[in-house]
Amino acid sequence: MDPKQLEELRQKYIKNPPEGMTAKLVRNMTDSDLLDMHYFLIEDDDLDEDELEEGFYIF
């Protein structure tokens, strides 16, 4: 990902940090940590409401 895209992503999460995080934490993240966080926040966005991913679930 190019530096401009990374900065746009960082600004997105600084303006609206994920639950349990602060803008300061996002600002100080490494590029790699920022991309990892982004991936895990959007990984299920392509699933339908009734669709579960295959895997092991503990309820």
Secondary structure, DSSP 4 states (H G I P E B T S, - for coil): --HHHHHHHHHHHHHSPPTT--HHHHHTS-HHHHHHHHHHHHTTTTS-TT---SS----
